[in-house]
Amino acid sequence: MATAAKEQPDALEAFRSEVQDWLAANFPASLKGKGGAMTSPYGADSAGPEGTAWRKALGGKGWGTPTWPKAYGGGGLSKAHAAILNQEMARIGAWNPIGGMGILMFGPTLLEYGSEEQKLRHMPAICTADIRWCQGYSEPGAGSDLASLQTFAEDKGDHYIVNGQKTWTSGGQWADWCFALVRTDKSKKHEGITFLLIDMKSPGVSVKPIQMISGMSPFCETFFDNVKVPKENRVGEEGQGWTIGKRLLQHERTNISGGGGRMAAAMAQGLVATAKEALGTDAQGRIADPELRARIAKFEMDWRTFLLTTQRITQESKAAGGVSEVSSILKTVGTKLVQERSELLIEITGLQGLGWEGEGFSDAELAATRGWLSGKATTIYGGSTEIQNNVIAKRILGMLDHQ
């Protein structure tokens, strides 16, 4: 579909008709507009049989990852065809149920660094979301200084024996596989790190959920006790893990920024309507509080500017071959805007925005409180703001450390 001949207007319109017919036959009307609500670790499957059927239909078609190669389970669509698919899905309130770390971080990295055998083995299940992935990076003594990690993989010929601990493993209690950074050489810091794929059902793997201030437990401590990992599960060469791991973090930071996916959908929900409902309107139909009205207007301008900048940078990055250090800028700005919106939402709803449980609070109000609290972590995970500022200073502005 990516050929020049098929990019002609007639061919594109024919594809639009194909998409419309397929969506009419496969997207359950009962799920219209509910994509942003699919916040459980099981995504669309939490919506019951219809959600699962929708995930399997879109994933089986390859349209959950429309521009990824068909050979690995993607749709093989050109950008123009993918844009039409997105337009038609948005038009009827359909949403993409294929997500998670496999899509947002690991998949793009495997496409770049994985062997052909690894791509054929893992990518199809990523494209259908049949397999869930988690990330084994941070450790109790290696957070911001990730390269200090000590989880060790001992070479045993055709396999490694892994021992150590990871923390802040998002979704570790639900994941089927883990992409992890481990140390294979204790004499070197960055060059001693290797990228491994670990089956979470392997003997010796255990997880312990961490309860957050928001009341949720999306993260885990993960323990590896003499875990056997075949060498065929190593991505790249020994010692190449730091390079591969940094590339994956660029994908993660772009998504954490809020420039796309579920977070963008949540951010798009208007503050104006919420403020009008909570505070009333003036004679001209505007938010009654002029100061709050001005703050919301400024926020929405900043958010729209950020989205447009993200779209431009994404297009430039794709043209240049992938994400870059600019992802640190997106992460820094995007997470700050996410937190700012949460603060505004709490202010708008007043005491109703401080509910935790019990009667007198709507589900939306309780969700806003938890979102406000959990959002505090966005400027920490995926690389803290301080780390991003260092990346921006060194890699983008060309500033060097003074000795």
Buried (B, 14 or more C-beta within 10 A) or exposed (E): BEEEEBBEEEBBEEBBEBBBEBBEEBBBEEBEEBBBBBEEBBBBBEBEEBBBBBBBBBBBBBBBBBBBBEEBBBBBBBEBBBEBBBEBBEEBEBBBBBBBBBBBBBBBBBBBBBEEEBBEBBBBBBBBBBBBBBBBBBBEEBBEEBBEBBBBBEEEEEBBBBBBBBBBBBBBBBBBBBBBBBBBBEEEBEBBBBBBBBBBEBEBBBBBBBEBEBEBEBBBBBBBEEBBBEBEBBBBEBBBBBBBBBBBBBBBBBBBBBBBBBBBBBBEEEBBEBBBEBBEEEEEEBBBBEEBBEBBBEBBEBBEEBBEBBEEBBEEBEEEEBBBBBBBBBBBBBBBBBBBBBBBBBBBBEEBBEBEEEEEBEEEBBBBBBBBBBBEBBBBBBBBBEBBEBBBBEEEEEEEEEE
